[in-house]
Amino acid sequence: MLHAPTELQAIHAAFGTADALVVRRRAVYSAILELVSGRHEGDITVDLIDSPIVRAHLGEVAVDVRRYRPEALVPLSRLTSNALSFTSTAARIAVAGDVQARAPLEPVVRRIESELSRNGASATSIQLMLNDDPAFNGAARTVIDGLELAVKLCPELADDLMPHVALFTIMGTAGAEQLGSASVREYPGVIIVPQPASAIEVAEALVHEGAHQKFFDLGVTCSVFGEDFHVAPAFKSSWAPRTAPGWPLEQCVAAFHAYTCMATFFQSAGGSGIVGLTDFSLLPHAESRALELASWLLEQKQFLGPDGRAFVEALAAATTLGRVDECNRSMMAESAQTVVRRCCGWTLTAQMNGSIDLYWVSVDEA
């Protein structure tokens, strides 16, 4: 089941190249913002809709759990002001450093604390590390070195994942001893790492969390889950403590994808010969965990959508992946407030009926 970097890149590309997925994801958030704010498409900037804070707020508004608040639109530039950044041919990724980013990013920190506490860790002292901390410059430089190392060790995979990442943030290690890296699905686009000791820690974080970021973009532009996915059984892994809660289906698909990417990176970068791996690195365990998840997911594929089944089967090497051309669509309401976006061979129709419904139709079908 282990994939070469180019094979994994081809599986991803069947659902849209990195650039195409980003364009389609921006279309989703742009359409949501137009529906709830009345802003014209031409007035909606990438600086707004690439911000993890804006994406988080619009995501809550879209499912009708929060009212739209214009003051919640914190642009990416406010989070990356005066930031050190990494730039490649594929993407630009900034390291949040300016103290003005502290308040907007505070909910991300609290969300990570909550997740660590849910898993038995004491994480009440986690703090963002910004440029008012004497250790910040060295930590930020290590992040940049790690991103450069990821490109050096496995350029195809790094270039495939980086466009889905907008921002790295650094946390102090106090209270985050059990955290290798994190990304929060409620705040897509941001990767969090405790103060890194080495570049390879950051490279691993990019692959692990960057895979989750790519999966977030797939989730909002493809039919990954079926309508009854929430009734799927929970997954109990062989590596988790017996008292740990089981994983829901969506977490399993995301983890399977991440472990598959990490296994590819580990093999491509030299396997056990990689210099500087820590004792808590997940890279040496990635392939075996991906295999365990693949076996379970193939038994649960009736709970996946058309693209989700094709995605899991292709990653598990259970089938040869052909053209994927099915995405979210059903009967649209005739009288609902509607916004249309056309991008990358697809037409997105967004309709507001309390919550916001998204329908993707290929150009051929349209």
C-alpha positions as CSV (number, residue, x, y, z in Angstrom):
1,M,0.0,0.0,0.0
2,L,3.0,2.3,0.3
3,H,2.9,5.0,-2.4
4,A,5.8,6.7,-4.1
5,P,5.5,10.5,-3.8
6,T,4.4,10.9,-7.5
7,E,1.8,8.1,-7.0
8,L,0.3,9.9,-4.0
9,Q,0.4,13.2,-5.9
10,A,-1.5,11.5,-8.8
11,I,-4.2,10.2,-6.4
12,H,-4.7,13.7,-5.0
13,A,-4.8,15.2,-8.4
14,A,-7.7,13.0,-9.4
15,F,-9.8,15.0,-7.1
16,G,-8.2,18.3,-8.2
17,T,-4.6,19.6,-8.2
18,A,-3.5,21.5,-5.2
19,D,-4.0,24.8,-7.0
20,A,-7.5,23.8,-8.3
21,L,-8.6,22.7,-4.8
22,V,-7.5,26.0,-3.3
23,V,-9.4,27.9,-6.0
24,R,-12.5,25.8,-5.3
25,R,-12.1,26.2,-1.6
26,R,-11.9,30.0,-2.0
27,A,-15.0,29.9,-4.1
28,V,-16.9,28.2,-1.2
29,Y,-15.9,30.8,1.4
30,S,-16.4,33.7,-1.0
31,A,-19.9,32.4,-1.8
32,I,-20.7,32.0,1.9
33,L,-19.5,35.5,2.7
34,E,-21.5,37.0,-0.2
35,L,-24.7,35.2,1.0
36,V,-24.4,36.4,4.6
37,S,-22.9,39.8,4.2
38,G,-24.2,41.1,0.8
39,R,-20.6,41.8,-0.3
40,H,-20.1,41.6,-4.0
41,E,-17.6,38.9,-5.2
42,G,-15.2,41.6,-6.5
43,D,-15.0,43.1,-2.9
44,I,-14.0,39.7,-1.3
45,T,-10.2,39.4,-1.1
46,V,-8.0,36.3,-0.8
47,D,-6.6,38.0,2.3
48,L,-10.0,37.6,3.9
49,I,-11.0,34.1,2.8
50,D,-7.6,32.5,3.3
51,S,-7.6,33.6,7.0
52,P,-8.1,30.6,9.4
53,I,-10.1,33.0,11.7
54,V,-12.4,34.0,8.8
55,R,-12.8,30.5,7.6
56,A,-13.7,29.4,11.1
57,H,-16.4,32.0,11.5
58,L,-17.9,31.5,8.1
59,G,-17.9,27.7,8.7
60,E,-20.0,28.2,11.8
61,V,-22.3,30.6,10.0
62,A,-22.8,28.2,7.2
63,V,-24.1,25.5,9.4
64,D,-26.3,28.0,11.3
65,V,-24.7,27.7,14.7
66,R,-23.5,31.3,14.9
67,R,-24.8,34.6,13.5
68,Y,-22.6,36.5,11.1
69,R,-20.5,39.2,12.7
70,P,-18.4,41.5,10.5
71,E,-16.0,42.1,13.3
72,A,-15.0,38.4,13.2
73,L,-13.4,38.9,9.8
74,V,-9.8,39.0,10.8
75,P,-7.7,39.0,7.6
76,L,-4.7,36.9,7.1
77,S,-2.4,40.0,6.9
78,R,-3.3,40.8,10.5
79,L,-2.0,37.4,11.6
80,T,1.1,37.6,9.5
81,S,2.1,41.3,10.0
82,N,5.9,41.5,10.1
83,A,6.1,37.7,9.9
84,L,9.0,35.6,8.9
85,S,7.9,33.5,6.0
86,F,8.9,30.6,3.8
87,T,8.3,30.9,0.0
88,S,8.6,28.2,-2.6
89,T,7.3,27.8,-6.1
90,A,4.2,26.1,-4.5
91,A,3.3,28.4,-1.7
92,R,4.0,31.1,0.9
93,I,3.7,30.1,4.5
94,A,4.1,32.6,7.3
95,V,5.0,32.2,10.9
96,A,2.7,34.2,13.2
97,G,4.9,36.5,15.3
98,D,3.4,39.9,15.8
99,V,1.7,40.4,19.2
100,Q,-1.4,41.7,17.4
101,A,-2.0,38.1,16.3
102,R,-2.4,36.9,20.0
103,A,-6.0,37.8,20.5
104,P,-7.4,36.5,17.2
105,L,-5.5,33.2,17.6
106,E,-6.5,32.7,21.3
107,P,-9.5,30.6,20.4
108,V,-7.2,28.2,18.5
109,V,-5.1,27.8,21.7
110,R,-8.1,27.2,23.9
111,R,-9.4,24.6,21.4
112,I,-6.1,22.7,21.6
113,E,-6.2,22.9,25.4
114,S,-9.7,21.4,25.3
115,E,-8.7,18.5,23.0
116,L,-5.6,17.7,25.1
117,S,-7.7,17.8,28.3
118,R,-10.2,15.5,26.7
119,N,-7.4,13.0,26.2
120,G,-6.2,13.2,29.8
121,A,-3.5,15.9,29.5
122,S,-3.2,19.0,31.7
123,A,-2.8,21.8,29.2
124,T,-4.1,24.9,31.0
125,S,-0.8,26.8,30.7
126,I,-0.4,26.7,26.9
127,Q,0.7,30.0,25.5
128,L,1.4,31.4,22.0
129,M,5.0,32.2,21.4
130,L,5.3,35.6,19.6
131,N,8.0,38.1,19.1
132,D,7.8,39.5,22.5
133,D,9.4,36.2,23.7
134,P,13.2,36.2,23.6
135,A,13.2,32.7,22.2
136,F,10.8,33.4,19.4
137,N,13.3,34.3,16.7
138,G,15.2,31.1,17.1
139,A,12.1,29.0,17.1
140,A,10.7,30.8,14.0
141,R,14.0,30.2,12.2
142,T,13.7,26.5,13.0
143,V,10.2,26.4,11.5
144,I,11.6,27.9,8.3
145,D,14.5,25.5,8.3
146,G,12.0,22.6,8.7
147,L,9.9,23.7,5.8
148,E,13.0,23.9,3.6
149,L,14.0,20.5,4.8
150,A,10.6,19.0,3.9
151,V,11.0,20.3,0.3
152,K,14.6,18.9,0.2
153,L,13.6,15.5,1.4
154,C,10.4,14.9,-0.5
155,P,9.7,17.8,-2.9
156,E,6.7,16.3,-4.7
157,L,4.7,15.7,-1.5
158,A,5.8,19.0,0.2
159,D,4.7,21.0,-2.9
160,D,1.4,19.1,-3.0
161,L,0.6,19.9,0.7
162,M,2.0,23.4,1.2
163,P,-0.7,25.3,-0.8
164,H,-3.2,24.2,1.7
165,V,-1.3,25.8,4.6
166,A,-1.5,29.5,5.3
167,L,0.1,29.9,8.7
168,F,2.4,28.2,11.3
169,T,2.1,29.2,14.9
170,I,4.4,28.3,17.7
171,M,3.5,27.5,21.3
172,G,5.7,27.4,24.4
173,T,6.4,23.9,25.5
174,A,4.9,24.4,29.0
175,G,1.6,22.5,29.1
176,A,2.2,21.0,25.6
177,E,4.6,18.2,26.5
178,Q,2.2,15.6,24.9
179,L,1.8,17.7,21.7
180,G,3.9,16.9,18.7
181,S,1.9,19.2,16.4
182,A,-1.7,20.1,15.9
183,S,-4.3,21.4,13.4
184,V,-7.8,22.2,14.4
185,R,-10.6,21.5,11.8
186,E,-12.6,24.4,13.2
187,Y,-9.7,26.7,12.2
188,P,-8.5,25.4,8.8
189,G,-5.2,26.6,7.3
190,V,-3.1,26.9,10.5
191,I,-0.6,24.5,11.9
192,I,0.5,24.6,15.5
193,V,3.8,23.3,16.8
194,P,5.4,23.6,20.3
195,Q,8.8,25.3,20.3
196,P,10.7,23.0,17.9
197,A,14.0,21.6,18.8
198,S,14.9,20.6,15.3
199,A,14.1,21.1,11.6
200,I,12.9,17.5,11.2
201,E,10.2,18.0,13.8
202,V,8.8,20.8,11.7
203,A,9.1,18.8,8.4
204,E,7.1,16.0,10.0
205,A,4.5,18.5,11.3
206,L,4.1,19.9,7.8
207,V,3.4,16.5,6.3
208,H,1.2,15.3,9.2
209,E,-0.9,18.5,9.6
210,G,-0.5,19.6,5.9
211,A,-2.2,16.3,5.0
212,H,-5.1,17.3,7.3
213,Q,-5.2,20.8,5.7
214,K,-5.5,19.2,2.3
215,F,-8.2,16.9,3.6
216,F,-10.1,19.9,4.9
217,D,-10.1,21.4,1.4
218,L,-11.2,18.1,-0.1
219,G,-14.0,18.0,2.5
220,V,-15.5,21.3,1.4
221,T,-15.2,20.6,-2.3
222,C,-15.9,16.9,-2.7
223,S,-18.5,14.3,-1.6
224,V,-16.3,12.6,1.0
225,F,-19.0,11.4,3.4
226,G,-22.4,9.9,2.9
227,E,-25.6,11.3,4.5
228,D,-25.6,8.7,7.3
229,F,-21.8,8.9,8.1
230,H,-22.6,9.9,11.7
231,V,-24.1,6.5,12.5
232,A,-20.9,4.6,11.5
233,P,-19.3,2.6,14.3
234,A,-16.3,4.1,16.2
235,F,-12.8,2.9,15.5
236,K,-10.6,1.6,18.3
237,S,-7.0,1.5,17.3
238,S,-4.4,-1.1,18.5
239,W,-2.0,1.7,19.5
240,A,-4.3,3.8,21.7
241,P,-4.9,3.1,25.4
242,R,-7.9,0.9,26.1
243,T,-9.7,3.7,27.9
244,A,-9.2,6.2,25.0
245,P,-12.4,7.2,23.2
246,G,-13.0,5.7,19.8
247,W,-12.6,7.7,16.7
248,P,-15.5,8.8,14.5
249,L,-15.5,8.0,10.8
250,E,-14.4,11.5,9.7
251,Q,-11.4,11.4,12.1
252,C,-10.4,7.9,10.7
253,V,-10.4,9.0,7.1
254,A,-8.4,12.1,8.0
255,A,-5.9,10.0,10.0
256,F,-5.6,7.4,7.3
257,H,-4.8,10.1,4.8
258,A,-2.2,11.7,7.2
259,Y,-0.5,8.4,8.0
260,T,-0.4,7.5,4.3
261,C,1.4,10.8,3.6
262,M,3.7,10.3,6.5
263,A,4.6,6.8,5.4
264,T,5.4,8.1,1.9
265,F,7.6,10.9,3.4
266,F,9.4,8.5,5.7
267,Q,10.3,6.2,2.9
268,S,11.3,8.9,0.5
269,A,13.4,10.7,3.1
270,G,15.4,7.7,4.1
271,G,13.4,5.8,6.6
272,S,15.1,4.9,9.9
273,G,18.2,6.6,8.6
274,I,16.6,10.1,8.9
275,V,18.8,12.2,11.2
276,G,17.3,13.7,14.3
277,L,14.0,11.8,14.7
278,T,12.7,12.0,18.2
279,D,11.4,9.2,20.3
280,F,7.8,10.5,19.9
281,S,8.0,10.8,16.1
282,L,5.1,9.1,14.3
283,L,6.9,8.6,11.1
284,P,8.3,5.1,11.9
285,H,4.7,4.0,12.8
286,A,2.9,5.6,9.9
287,E,2.7,2.7,7.5
288,S,1.4,0.1,10.0
289,R,-1.2,2.6,11.3
290,A,-2.3,3.4,7.8
291,L,-2.7,-0.3,7.0
292,E,-4.8,-0.8,10.1
293,L,-7.0,2.2,9.3
294,A,-7.3,1.1,5.6
295,S,-8.6,-2.3,6.6
296,W,-11.3,-0.8,8.9
297,L,-12.3,1.9,6.5
298,L,-12.8,-0.5,3.6
299,E,-15.3,-2.3,5.8
300,Q,-17.2,0.9,6.5
301,K,-17.2,2.4,3.0
302,Q,-21.0,2.3,2.8
303,F,-20.9,5.4,5.0
304,L,-18.7,7.3,2.6
305,G,-19.8,9.5,-0.4
306,P,-18.7,8.7,-3.9
307,D,-15.5,10.7,-3.7
308,G,-14.8,9.4,-0.2
309,R,-15.0,5.8,-1.4
310,A,-12.8,6.4,-4.4
311,F,-10.3,8.3,-2.2
312,V,-10.0,5.6,0.5
313,E,-9.9,2.8,-2.1
314,A,-7.1,4.5,-4.1
315,L,-5.0,5.2,-1.0
316,A,-5.5,1.6,0.2
317,A,-4.5,0.4,-3.3
318,A,-7.8,-1.5,-3.3
319,T,-8.7,-0.3,-6.8
320,T,-7.3,1.6,-9.7
321,L,-8.4,5.2,-9.6
322,G,-10.0,6.5,-12.7
323,R,-11.6,9.9,-13.4
324,V,-13.4,11.2,-10.3
325,D,-16.3,13.4,-11.4
326,E,-18.9,13.1,-8.7
327,C,-19.3,15.9,-6.1
328,N,-21.9,17.3,-3.7
329,R,-25.1,17.9,-5.5
330,S,-28.8,17.2,-5.0
331,M,-32.1,19.0,-5.8
332,M,-31.7,22.7,-5.4
333,A,-34.4,25.0,-3.9
334,E,-36.1,27.2,-6.5
335,S,-36.7,30.2,-4.3
336,A,-33.6,30.3,-2.0
337,Q,-31.1,33.1,-2.0
338,T,-28.4,31.8,-4.3
339,V,-24.8,32.6,-5.3
340,V,-23.0,31.0,-8.2
341,R,-19.2,30.6,-8.7
342,R,-17.5,29.1,-11.7
343,C,-14.0,27.7,-11.2
344,C,-11.7,25.0,-12.6
345,G,-14.2,23.2,-14.7
346,W,-16.9,23.2,-12.0
347,T,-19.9,25.4,-11.1
348,L,-20.6,26.0,-7.4
349,T,-24.1,26.9,-6.4
350,A,-24.5,28.1,-2.8
351,Q,-28.0,28.5,-1.3
352,M,-29.1,29.9,2.1
353,N,-32.0,28.0,3.8
354,G,-31.1,28.7,7.4
355,S,-27.9,26.8,6.9
356,I,-26.0,27.1,3.6
357,D,-26.1,24.2,1.1
358,L,-23.4,23.7,-1.5
359,Y,-23.9,22.0,-4.8
360,W,-21.0,21.2,-7.2
361,V,-21.7,20.4,-10.8
362,S,-19.1,19.8,-13.5
363,V,-19.1,22.0,-16.6
364,D,-20.1,19.0,-18.7
365,E,-23.2,18.4,-16.6
366,A,-24.1,22.1,-16.3
